Amino acid sequence: MASLLGEQLFEKSGQGPSPPKDFFQLIITKNEVIWTSWKISLQLNYRGASPRELRTSHQDFLHSKMLQQQLGTVLGQRILEYTISLCQGKFDYLERLPDDMMLRIMSYLQLKEITILAQVSHRFRKLCNSEKFWEQTVRNRCEVCTSNMEGIARAMGWRKTFFTFFHTSGSKEQYSKRRKKKLKK
């Protein structure tokens, strides 16, 4: 699993709070936290000023309450908590799986589960809404995907094809079964 970790684990940037509104960038690598800031000012003495860069080990970051407070103020509490987790060696391997592998795993989920997964992160939302995912979903539900079906899907989109031909018919079948059970009683 360690091979899923690249050299750079995380990167985020943002503008600090008013009044100075300086610009900040956080980069977390396997070994260090890099905190860079650019002074944004109309004052002549700050023009052309080079950015300040602080490089610290994960352990030193965990002990630096001042740096943690600054990071939390600029990028928010959630990013601070995530940074602390990464520095403690708590990696989210699922988030780091390649898209093709994630799509393969997602193919085993029910539609309800896909809806929930799409709420987990921006990456999962993007994958759940991708044409590649919906194409795979249609192909899994279709015994034989004819060239006509592929043409329709390319023209109207794989997601719309799924909801038009597969999801609706499944719902009608379930409705018919429930209705027949009620009539038998």
C-alpha positions in Angstrom: 0.0 0.0 0.0 2.9 2.4 0.6 3.5 2.4 -3.1 0.2 4.3 -3.5 1.8 7.3 -1.7 3.6 9.7 -4.0 6.3 12.0 -2.8 3.8 14.8 -2.3 0.9 13.8 -0.1 -1.2 17.0 -0.1 -1.3 20.5 -1.4 -3.6 23.4 -0.6 -3.4 27.2 -1.0 -5.4 30.1 0.1 -5.5 33.7 1.1 -5.2 34.8 4.7 -7.8 36.7 6.6 -8.1 40.5 6.3 -6.5 43.0 6.7 -3.2 41.8 5.1 -4.8 39.1 2.9 -1.4 37.5 2.3 -1.3 34.3 0.1 -0.3 31.0 1.6 0.6 27.5 0.3 0.8 24.3 2.2 2.6 21.2 0.8 2.9 18.0 2.7 5.5 15.5 1.5 6.4 12.1 2.9 9.0 13.7 5.2 8.1 17.4 5.7 5.6 20.2 5.8 6.3 23.2 3.6 4.5 26.4 4.5 5.1 29.3 2.0 3.7 32.8 2.3 3.6 35.7 -0.1 3.2 39.2 1.3 0.4 41.1 -0.5 0.8 44.8 0.1 0.7 48.2 -1.7 3.6 49.4 0.4 6.8 50.0 -1.6 9.0 48.2 0.8 7.1 44.9 0.2 7.2 45.1 -3.6 9.3 42.4 -5.1 9.7 40.7 -1.8 10.4 37.0 -2.2 8.1 34.5 -0.5 8.9 33.2 2.9 9.2 29.4 3.1 9.2 27.3 6.3 10.2 23.7 6.0 9.7 21.4 9.0 9.6 17.7 9.7 6.3 16.1 10.5 7.3 15.7 14.1 8.3 19.3 14.4 5.0 20.4 12.9 3.1 18.3 15.4 4.9 20.2 18.2 4.6 23.6 16.7 1.3 25.1 18.1 2.1 28.4 16.5 2.4 27.0 13.0 -0.7 24.8 13.5 -2.7 27.9 14.6 -1.6 29.9 11.6 -2.5 27.0 9.3 -5.9 26.6 10.9 -6.6 30.4 10.6 -5.7 30.5 6.9 -6.9 27.2 5.6 -9.4 26.2 8.2 -9.8 23.6 11.0 -10.6 20.7 8.7 -7.3 21.2 6.7 -5.4 21.5 10.0 -6.9 18.2 11.3 -6.1 16.5 8.0 -2.5 17.8 8.1 -2.1 16.6 11.6 -3.4 13.1 10.6 -0.9 12.9 7.6 1.9 14.0 9.9 0.9 11.2 12.3 1.1 8.7 9.4 -2.7 8.3 9.0 -3.1 8.0 5.3 -6.4 7.6 3.4 -5.4 4.9 1.0 -8.9 4.6 -0.6 -8.6 8.3 -1.7 -5.3 7.5 -3.3 -6.4 4.5 -5.4 -6.1 5.1 -9.2 -9.4 6.0 -10.9 -9.6 2.8 -12.9 -9.4 0.7 -9.7 -11.9 2.9 -7.9 -14.3 2.6 -10.8 -13.9 -1.2 -10.7 -14.8 -1.2 -7.0 -17.7 1.1 -7.5 -19.2 -1.3 -10.1 -20.1 -3.6 -7.2 -22.1 -0.9 -5.3 -25.8 -0.4 -5.5 -27.2 3.0 -6.7 -28.0 4.0 -3.2 -24.4 3.4 -2.1 -23.1 5.4 -5.1 -25.3 8.3 -4.0 -23.7 8.2 -0.6 -20.2 7.8 -2.0 -20.6 10.9 -4.1 -21.0 12.9 -0.9 -17.7 11.7 0.6 -15.3 13.9 -1.4 -14.9 16.0 -4.5 -12.9 13.2 -6.1 -15.7 10.6 -5.5 -18.4 13.0 -6.6 -16.4 13.5 -9.9 -16.0 9.7 -10.3 -19.7 9.0 -9.5 -20.8 11.6 -12.1 -18.2 10.6 -14.8 -19.2 9.2 -18.2 -16.8 6.4 -17.6 -18.6 5.2 -14.5 -22.1 5.4 -16.1 -20.8 3.6 -19.2 -19.5 0.8 -17.0 -22.8 0.7 -15.1 -24.8 0.4 -18.3 -22.5 -2.3 -19.7 -22.8 -4.2 -16.4 -26.6 -4.2 -16.6 -26.8 -4.9 -20.4 -26.2 -8.5 -21.4 -25.2 -7.5 -24.9 -24.4 -3.9 -25.6 -25.2 -3.5 -29.3 -23.7 -0.8 -31.5 -27.2 0.8 -31.5 -27.1 1.0 -27.7 -23.6 2.5 -27.8 -24.7 5.0 -30.4 -27.7 6.1 -28.3 -25.5 6.3 -25.2 -22.9 8.4 -26.9 -25.6 10.8 -28.2 -27.5 11.3 -25.0 -24.9 10.4 -22.5 -24.3 7.1 -20.5 -25.9 8.4 -17.3 -29.1 9.4 -19.1 -29.1 6.1 -20.9 -28.9 4.3 -17.6 -31.8 6.2 -16.1 -33.9 5.9 -19.3 -33.5 2.2 -20.1 -32.3 0.4 -16.9 -33.2 2.3 -13.8 -36.8 3.0 -14.9 -37.5 -0.5 -16.1 -36.1 -1.9 -12.8 -38.4 0.3 -10.8 -41.4 -0.7 -12.9 -40.6 -4.4 -12.3 -40.3 -3.9 -8.6 -43.5 -1.9 -8.6 -45.3 -4.7 -10.5 -44.0 -7.4 -8.1 -45.2 -5.4 -5.0 -48.6 -4.8 -6.7 -49.0 -8.5 -7.4 -48.2 -9.4 -3.8 -50.9 -6.9 -2.6 -53.5 -8.3 -5.0 -52.8 -11.9 -3.8 -53.5 -10.9 -0.2 
